[in-house]
Amino acid sequence: MSTRLDKSSRVKNLGWQVTFAGLGINLALGVLYTWSIISSQIDTAGWGWTASDRVLPYSVACLVFCFVMIPAGSMQDKFGPRIVATIGGVLVGMGMILASMFESVTGYVIGFGVLAGAGIGFGYASATPPAVKWFSKSKTGLIAGIVVSGFGMASIYAAPLAKWLADTYSLQVMMMSFGIGFMVIVVGLSQLLISPPEGFAAEPEPVPQSAGAAAVEVAENYTPGEMLKTSQFYMLWFMYACGAGAGLMVISMCKKINAKAGVGVLAVMALAIGNGAGRILAGVISDKIGRKMTMFVFFVTQAIVIVAMGVVGGKDIPPAVAMIILSVLVGANYGSNLALFPSATKDYFGMKNFGVNYGMIFTAWGVTLCCRGL
């Protein structure tokens, strides 16, 4: 849907507008992180759901989100981000509203799991590509990190707000309110997602200060089929699965691990802050020293932090401050994956088919969830 840029024309750079619109969309799509509140409310309401029932809608939402990224990314590449993100906003809203009308597992699986999960996939696939297109390659990590940080930090506001609405009114009112609110927000912000016209040139590239930062040069724009024939795809996919899996393993048990220190809730909030901030930090660092070196640093740090959390958390009364700091670091290292791998995908395989190509690499996240039994 892009148009060729007339060399004599001037195009206003909308990069920061698109970046912050993408950030806002991801803050709304983080409704996924309210499931722990929804699940506890269902249990309290006495709807007769089993423990496995209360996991099912969230599991379906995560898997649908992950695998919808592939067709959504392809649609974003062909039709532009505005249309695809708008579809995402409508689906998320419809799914939450539909779920609010039922007390059955089936109603929540269809509403929250299938519709909202698909909506999150459509919206998430459309937020980052148009933003990075407006900036030079030297800012890819920074911009990608800012956009995806919204999803990581969403739980800071979404979970407390969901609990307040459910406690004050009811779970049904909370689901309905979120459905209407997020539909309006995502659809509204989607109208600000504009890709630059063909031929648009961002600010001049600075001279690389590091060999690592300049190590990856895109020779061509790979199609998905061409990407699948490269070793880089499989290495990135495997590394993504390992990096995300390590973080998800600790995140799922964060509150329980920190309960002995009496900081379970604070640790979860600290982890969410680290999750969002780590995406930006990793993106900035990778622009300076390169993606591979940044991945190495964060992977090694994550391994050290997980071991340290096991040692410190294994004490009879773990030190609260230490556990909170370790929770921040776990979140930051996990979040780094969500900024580094889209940036690396763009570096290796080009921008033209970035949406669908990253969607295929993102399936590593979904497979990791499957292996954890979600």
MIVOLUM-985685 format. One record per residue (C-alpha): residue number from 1; x, y, z. Coordinates in pm, 1 decimal. Layout:
BEGIN
NUM, X, Y, Z
...
END
This chain:
BEGIN
1, 0.0, 0.0, 0.0
2, 302.1, 224.7, 0.4
3, 344.9, 479.9, -275.4
4, 667.9, 573.0, -448.6
5, 821.5, 892.7, -315.6
6, 873.1, 1174.9, -561.3
7, 1231.8, 1292.0, -515.4
8, 1120.1, 1652.1, -533.0
9, 867.1, 1613.5, -253.5
10, 924.4, 1644.6, 117.0
11, 775.7, 1396.1, 356.4
12, 728.8, 1480.4, 721.7
13, 898.5, 1217.5, 936.5
14, 624.3, 1055.9, 1142.8
15, 860.8, 816.0, 1314.0
16, 797.3, 918.1, 1673.8
17, 421.9, 942.2, 1620.2
18, 417.1, 586.2, 1487.3
19, 652.9, 463.7, 1760.5
20, 439.2, 593.8, 2045.3
21, 119.2, 475.9, 1876.4
22, 271.5, 128.2, 1862.6
23, 374.3, 158.3, 2226.7
24, 17.7, 252.9, 2322.4
25, -127.9, -37.3, 2124.6
26, 99.3, -282.9, 2301.9
27, 9.1, -134.0, 2640.4
28, -352.8, -215.4, 2559.0
29, -280.5, -559.0, 2412.0
30, -114.1, -649.4, 2741.1
31, -466.8, -739.3, 2855.8
32, -328.0, -1091.8, 2819.5
33, -155.6, -1037.6, 3154.3
34, -486.4, -990.6, 3335.6
35, -563.3, -1361.1, 3315.3
36, -428.7, -1436.6, 3663.9
37, -684.6, -1189.0, 3801.9
38, -964.4, -1329.3, 3583.5
39, -877.9, -1683.9, 3686.8
40, -883.2, -1601.4, 4058.1
41, -1216.6, -1420.4, 4018.6
42, -1366.6, -1723.2, 3841.8
43, -1248.2, -1943.1, 4126.8
44, -1398.1, -1707.6, 4386.4
45, -1726.4, -1680.8, 4195.9
46, -1776.8, -2055.5, 4224.8
47, -1851.1, -2126.7, 3859.6
48, -1740.3, -2487.0, 3902.4
49, -1428.1, -2461.8, 3688.2
50, -1144.2, -2702.5, 3763.5
51, -782.6, -2585.2, 3788.9
52, -714.2, -2709.3, 3435.4
53, -1026.4, -2529.0, 3311.0
54, -888.4, -2200.6, 3446.3
55, -566.5, -2247.1, 3250.4
56, -728.2, -2338.7, 2917.8
57, -849.3, -1996.3, 2789.4
58, -511.0, -1837.2, 2863.8
59, -325.4, -2125.8, 2697.5
60, -540.9, -2098.0, 2386.4
61, -494.0, -1718.4, 2378.2
62, -113.7, -1751.5, 2393.5
63, -98.8, -2012.1, 2119.3
64, -345.0, -1831.7, 1892.0
65, -155.9, -1505.0, 1948.8
66, 170.4, -1671.9, 1855.1
67, 61.7, -1851.2, 1539.3
68, -166.6, -1570.8, 1413.2
69, 149.9, -1359.6, 1398.2
70, 243.3, -1535.7, 1073.7
71, -66.4, -1450.1, 863.3
72, -100.8, -1115.0, 1042.3
73, 259.6, -1030.8, 959.8
74, 202.8, -1125.8, 597.0
75, -108.8, -906.8, 582.3
76, 82.0, -619.7, 741.6
77, 353.3, -649.3, 477.0
78, 94.8, -647.1, 195.2
79, -181.9, -414.9, 315.1
80, -9.8, -195.6, 569.6
81, -24.0, -174.7, 949.8
82, -331.4, 44.6, 989.0
83, -582.1, -209.0, 853.8
84, -429.0, -508.4, 1030.3
85, -397.8, -334.7, 1367.9
86, -757.8, -214.3, 1338.7
87, -869.0, -573.6, 1285.5
88, -671.2, -663.0, 1595.9
89, -843.9, -398.0, 1805.7
90, -1187.1, -510.7, 1693.2
91, -1109.5, -877.1, 1764.5
92, -970.3, -807.7, 2111.6
93, -1273.6, -597.8, 2199.5
94, -1523.5, -848.6, 2061.2
95, -1349.7, -1134.7, 2239.1
96, -1355.0, -965.3, 2580.1
97, -1717.0, -853.7, 2535.3
98, -1824.0, -1202.9, 2425.0
99, -1649.8, -1366.1, 2721.7
100, -1824.8, -1125.0, 2959.8
101, -2158.9, -1279.0, 2857.5
102, -2070.2, -1633.0, 2966.1
103, -1969.9, -1828.3, 3273.6
104, -1870.2, -2137.0, 3077.0
105, -1524.9, -2260.4, 2980.9
106, -1632.7, -2272.7, 2616.9
107, -1742.0, -1907.5, 2621.3
108, -1406.9, -1794.9, 2759.5
109, -1205.8, -2018.0, 2526.8
110, -1382.3, -1868.6, 2223.3
111, -1394.0, -1511.2, 2354.5
112, -1068.5, -1464.7, 2542.6
113, -874.2, -1751.6, 2387.7
114, -955.1, -1745.1, 2017.0
115, -1087.9, -1394.9, 1941.8
116, -882.6, -1187.9, 2187.5
117, -576.0, -1406.2, 2125.4
118, -606.2, -1350.6, 1749.9
119, -659.9, -978.3, 1804.9
120, -342.8, -955.2, 2009.7
121, -155.1, -1128.1, 1728.5
122, -289.0, -888.8, 1463.8
123, -209.3, -583.4, 1674.4
124, 134.3, -696.4, 1791.6
125, 239.3, -788.7, 1436.2
126, 150.6, -439.6, 1313.6
127, 308.1, -220.0, 1581.6
128, 683.2, -259.7, 1527.6
129, 737.5, -278.4, 1146.2
130, 606.7, 68.6, 1054.2
131, 795.6, 230.9, 1341.2
132, 1140.3, 95.9, 1252.2
133, 1090.5, 189.6, 885.6
134, 1097.2, 560.4, 972.6
135, 1441.8, 544.8, 1134.2
136, 1794.0, 460.0, 1028.5
137, 1931.9, 110.7, 1085.3
138, 2139.4, 246.0, 1373.5
139, 1817.3, 299.2, 1574.5
140, 1641.0, -28.6, 1495.5
141, 1702.9, -174.1, 1842.3
142, 1597.7, 141.7, 2024.1
143, 1271.7, 181.7, 1832.4
144, 1181.0, -187.0, 1846.5
145, 1255.6, -186.2, 2219.3
146, 1032.9, 114.6, 2286.4
147, 739.8, -28.9, 2090.5
148, 746.5, -374.9, 2248.4
149, 814.3, -240.7, 2599.9
150, 444.5, -154.3, 2623.5
151, 344.9, -519.9, 2618.8
152, 592.1, -602.3, 2893.6
153, 483.7, -317.1, 3121.7
154, 110.2, -360.1, 3067.7
155, 67.5, -577.8, 3374.2
156, 175.9, -287.4, 3596.2
157, -157.1, -113.8, 3535.1
158, -379.7, -381.6, 3376.4
159, -374.1, -635.1, 3661.1
160, -450.3, -385.1, 3943.8
161, -719.6, -216.9, 3733.1
162, -876.9, -553.2, 3649.3
163, -881.0, -651.9, 4017.5
164, -1036.0, -320.3, 4123.1
165, -1311.3, -339.8, 3861.7
166, -1387.1, -704.0, 3943.0
167, -1392.1, -645.0, 4319.8
168, -1590.4, -321.5, 4298.6
169, -1841.9, -430.8, 4036.2
170, -1809.9, -782.7, 3894.0
171, -1596.1, -993.9, 3665.3
172, -1851.1, -949.0, 3388.4
173, -1835.7, -568.6, 3417.6
174, -1456.3, -578.9, 3416.2
175, -1446.1, -792.6, 3100.0
176, -1704.8, -573.7, 2927.1
177, -1522.6, -252.7, 3026.4
178, -1188.1, -381.6, 2905.9
179, -1343.5, -503.2, 2582.3
180, -1499.8, -167.2, 2499.6
181, -1206.2, 37.0, 2626.4
182, -933.3, -155.5, 2449.1
183, -1131.5, -172.0, 2126.1
184, -1157.4, 206.6, 2121.9
185, -792.5, 258.1, 2219.3
186, -638.3, 8.1, 1977.8
187, -858.8, 102.4, 1682.6
188, -794.1, 471.4, 1750.4
189, -416.6, 437.9, 1777.5
190, -411.4, 209.9, 1472.7
191, -502.3, 506.9, 1256.4
192, -166.2, 661.2, 1346.1
193, 30.4, 361.6, 1216.4
194, 160.4, 488.9, 884.6
195, 449.1, 338.3, 690.3
196, 682.0, 574.3, 504.3
197, 636.4, 595.5, 127.5
198, 857.8, 385.6, -94.0
199, 1190.8, 556.5, -144.1
200, 1179.8, 738.8, 188.4
201, 1525.9, 789.6, 335.1
202, 1565.2, 828.5, 709.7
203, 1841.4, 1036.9, 862.7
204, 2190.1, 948.7, 734.4
205, 2352.3, 646.2, 890.6
206, 2624.4, 736.0, 1140.7
207, 2969.6, 587.7, 1097.7
208, 2972.8, 263.3, 1303.1
209, 3183.1, 290.6, 1618.1
210, 3194.2, -83.1, 1670.1
211, 3271.5, -368.2, 1437.8
212, 2991.6, -563.9, 1603.6
213, 2735.2, -294.4, 1533.3
214, 2819.6, -301.3, 1163.8
215, 2863.4, -676.0, 1133.9
216, 2524.2, -747.2, 977.9
217, 2447.7, -597.7, 640.1
218, 2129.2, -694.6, 457.7
219, 2211.8, -807.1, 105.8
220, 1849.8, -854.9, 4.0
221, 1494.0, -881.9, 133.0
222, 1428.5, -1249.9, 195.9
223, 1093.0, -1411.6, 129.5
224, 975.3, -1657.4, 398.3
225, 1073.7, -1948.5, 174.3
226, 1421.9, -1808.8, 120.4
227, 1458.7, -1741.0, 492.2
228, 1376.2, -2102.9, 574.3
229, 1673.2, -2212.0, 363.8
230, 1921.0, -2019.8, 577.8
231, 2099.8, -2144.3, 889.0
232, 2043.3, -1805.4, 1055.0
233, 1668.1, -1870.1, 1077.8
234, 1710.1, -2194.8, 1269.8
235, 1977.2, -2052.0, 1497.6
236, 1762.6, -1747.6, 1578.2
237, 1457.1, -1967.3, 1635.7
238, 1642.0, -2201.3, 1871.7
239, 1805.1, -1915.4, 2062.4
240, 1469.0, -1740.4, 2096.9
241, 1309.7, -2056.4, 2236.3
242, 1590.5, -2099.3, 2489.7
243, 1601.3, -1734.1, 2595.0
244, 1225.8, -1695.1, 2624.8
245, 1188.0, -2035.7, 2790.0
246, 1432.9, -1952.8, 3068.4
247, 1250.1, -1630.9, 3147.1
248, 901.4, -1781.0, 3127.0
249, 1004.7, -2060.5, 3361.6
250, 1089.1, -1811.6, 3637.7
251, 811.6, -1564.2, 3557.6
252, 544.5, -1831.2, 3604.6
253, 675.0, -1902.2, 3955.0
254, 785.1, -1552.5, 4053.7
255, 514.8, -1485.7, 4311.0
256, 558.5, -1829.3, 4469.6
257, 938.6, -1804.6, 4476.8
258, 924.9, -1466.5, 4649.7
259, 645.5, -1556.4, 4892.8
260, 889.4, -1671.0, 5162.0
261, 1053.4, -1328.1, 5154.5
262, 712.8, -1164.1, 5196.7
263, 746.5, -970.4, 4870.2
264, 548.4, -1185.4, 4627.1
265, 336.7, -902.3, 4484.1
266, 622.1, -651.1, 4484.9
267, 845.7, -899.1, 4305.8
268, 586.5, -951.5, 4033.3
269, 561.8, -574.1, 3983.8
270, 941.8, -545.8, 3982.7
271, 962.8, -819.9, 3723.0
272, 709.6, -637.1, 3503.7
273, 911.1, -315.0, 3525.7
274, 1227.4, -505.2, 3437.3
275, 1046.3, -677.9, 3151.5
276, 953.3, -346.2, 2990.9
277, 1276.3, -162.1, 3066.1
278, 1491.1, -455.8, 2954.2
279, 1342.8, -436.2, 2605.9
280, 1448.8, -75.3, 2564.6
281, 1789.2, -128.9, 2726.6
282, 1869.5, -431.9, 2512.4
283, 1763.6, -247.2, 2198.5
284, 1985.5, 51.7, 2276.3
285, 2286.1, -164.2, 2364.5
286, 2245.5, -376.5, 2052.6
287, 2253.4, -64.1, 1835.3
288, 2593.0, 13.8, 1987.9
289, 2770.0, -323.5, 2012.0
290, 2566.2, -541.0, 1774.9
291, 2286.1, -797.2, 1820.7
292, 2507.2, -1104.7, 1866.5
293, 2721.5, -955.9, 2140.9
294, 2415.2, -816.8, 2319.0
295, 2243.2, -1156.1, 2304.5
296, 2554.9, -1316.7, 2451.7
297, 2565.3, -1066.2, 2738.1
298, 2196.4, -1105.1, 2824.8
299, 2197.6, -1485.6, 2793.7
300, 2495.9, -1520.9, 3026.4
301, 2345.5, -1272.1, 3270.2
302, 2015.6, -1460.7, 3270.1
303, 2190.5, -1787.0, 3353.5
304, 2375.8, -1625.1, 3644.2
305, 2059.0, -1456.2, 3773.5
306, 1852.7, -1777.5, 3764.3
307, 2120.2, -1965.0, 3958.8
308, 2143.8, -1677.4, 4207.7
309, 1766.2, -1673.8, 4252.1
310, 1770.6, -2045.3, 4326.3
311, 2046.0, -2004.9, 4585.0
312, 1907.7, -1692.9, 4754.9
313, 1545.0, -1807.2, 4730.2
314, 1635.0, -2142.0, 4883.3
315, 1711.6, -1986.0, 5218.7
316, 1459.1, -2017.1, 5501.8
317, 1400.3, -1640.2, 5496.0
318, 1536.3, -1494.3, 5170.1
319, 1648.4, -1128.2, 5184.3
320, 1362.6, -925.1, 5039.2
321, 1575.0, -660.0, 4867.1
322, 1791.3, -920.1, 4697.0
323, 1487.8, -1110.0, 4570.0
324, 1330.5, -795.4, 4426.0
325, 1656.2, -703.2, 4249.4
326, 1685.2, -1053.9, 4107.4
327, 1321.6, -1037.5, 3990.3
328, 1394.2, -712.6, 3805.2
329, 1694.6, -874.2, 3638.7
330, 1498.1, -1184.4, 3538.1
331, 1234.1, -961.7, 3380.4
332, 1492.5, -747.4, 3202.8
333, 1674.6, -1045.5, 3056.1
334, 1349.9, -1207.9, 2943.3
335, 1228.5, -879.9, 2794.6
336, 1553.8, -836.1, 2602.1
337, 1452.7, -1125.5, 2375.6
338, 1142.1, -938.9, 2259.4
339, 1357.4, -649.7, 2134.3
340, 1665.4, -832.9, 2010.5
341, 1502.2, -1098.3, 1793.6
342, 1279.1, -868.8, 1586.3
343, 1581.0, -642.0, 1535.2
344, 1797.0, -937.7, 1432.1
345, 1523.4, -1057.5, 1196.3
346, 1525.7, -720.2, 1023.3
347, 1907.0, -719.0, 1010.1
348, 1940.3, -1063.3, 852.6
349, 1631.7, -1088.1, 633.2
350, 1539.8, -732.1, 539.8
351, 1241.0, -507.5, 590.7
352, 1013.2, -594.9, 298.2
353, 879.5, -919.6, 449.5
354, 966.6, -837.9, 809.4
355, 614.5, -895.9, 942.3
356, 574.0, -1253.7, 823.0
357, 941.7, -1342.1, 874.1
358, 937.9, -1230.9, 1236.7
359, 603.0, -1403.9, 1283.4
360, 770.0, -1731.0, 1187.6
361, 1057.6, -1676.6, 1429.4
362, 810.0, -1572.3, 1700.4
363, 660.6, -1922.9, 1691.0
364, 956.4, -2017.6, 1912.2
365, 778.9, -1833.1, 2193.7
366, 459.6, -2031.3, 2138.0
367, 637.3, -2365.8, 2119.4
368, 810.2, -2279.6, 2447.1
369, 470.1, -2230.2, 2608.1
370, 354.7, -2568.0, 2474.0
371, 660.1, -2739.8, 2619.0
372, 581.0, -2585.1, 2957.0
373, 238.7, -2748.8, 2938.5
374, 33.1, -2429.3, 2913.0
END
